[in-house]
Amino acid sequence: MKNILPLILFMHISIFLCAQKTPARDTIVPAKGNPEKQLKQIKDDKKENFKDSASGQPTKSQVIDTTINNKYGDLLNDDKLFNKKYSLKRPIAQVIGFNIALLGFDRYVL
């Protein structure tokens, strides 16, 4: 009984928890008037929010993501010709080589 009661309580509480709230799917609301006018207003707002500054760089905005690096310092838009990807054989050979070296160390040294 002591184990079942917390489980039932936990399941009952978890039914009412919401991780995320989904936003409205349509930005055009039929109750607000003509859809063509609403669409024109949305396009005008996008032009205003997404326009570039005089220097050619995007302006700092809450709407546009202007980050160049991720949190580890890697470039997000990396040049594929400069940094070529290795084939799958290399990491497979490295893992097998490290495992064999570790096995030999554990068996003969320790």
N, C-alpha and C positions, 0 to 999 in steps of 0.2 A: 504494500500500500504506500509506503514511503517513497518508493521509486516511481510508482505510477502517477501519483498526484503532481509532482513537478513536470513530468512529461506531458500530461494533459494540460496543465497550466501554460507551459511553453508553447504547445501547439495552438492553444486558444489565442494567446497573445500574438503569435506570428501571423495569424490570419489577417489581422488588422494593420500590420506594418506595410508600408509602401516604400520601396527603394527609390523609385523615380516617378515623377509625374509627367505624363506625355503631353507635349504642347499641342495646340490646335493644328490640325493638318492643313487647313486652307487659310490663306491669308486674305482671300476675298470673301467677305461676308455678304450674303444676299440681302440681309436686312438693312445694310448701310447704304444701299443705293445701286446705281448703275455699275456693273462689273467692269466695263471698259474704262470708266473714270477711275475706279479703284486700281486697276492694272496700270494705268498711266501714272497715277500717283506713286505706286510701288516702284515703277521703273525710274521715275524722277528721283525718288529717295535713294535708290541704288546708285545712280549716277553721282549724286552728291556725296554719298558715303565712300564710294570706291574710286574716286578720281585721284590722280597722282598730283604731287606738288610740282613746283617749277623745276626742282632738281631731278625729277624723273623717279625718285624713290617714293614708295607709298607713304602716305602720312600715317602717323601713329593714331590708331583708332581701336576702339573696342571690338569692331566688326571684323577687321582684317588681321590675320596672323602674320607678323613680319619677322618671326624668329628665323635665324640662320642656322643656329646649332641646337642640338637637343641638350638635355641636362648632363650628358656625358661628354660633351664637347665635339661630337661627331657632326659633320655637315649634313644637313637635311637634303639639299640638292647637290649631290656629289657628282663629279665628272666621271662617267663610266669608262672613258678612254684612258684617263690618268690612273685611276684605281681599278685595275682589272680584278675580277673575281677569280679565286682559285677553283680548281676542279674539286670534286667531292673526294677524290683519291687522297689528297693531302691530309685533310683532317682525320680520315679513317686510318691512314698509316700512322699519324701521330698518336692517336688514341691507342692503337694496338701496340705501338712501340713503347709508350709510357706504361701500359699495363704489363708488358713483358719485363721492362726494367724494374718495375715495382715488385713484381713476383720474384725476380732474381734477387733483389735486395732483401726482401722479407725471408726468402728461403735460405740464402747463403750467408748473409751478414748478421741478421738477427737470429 
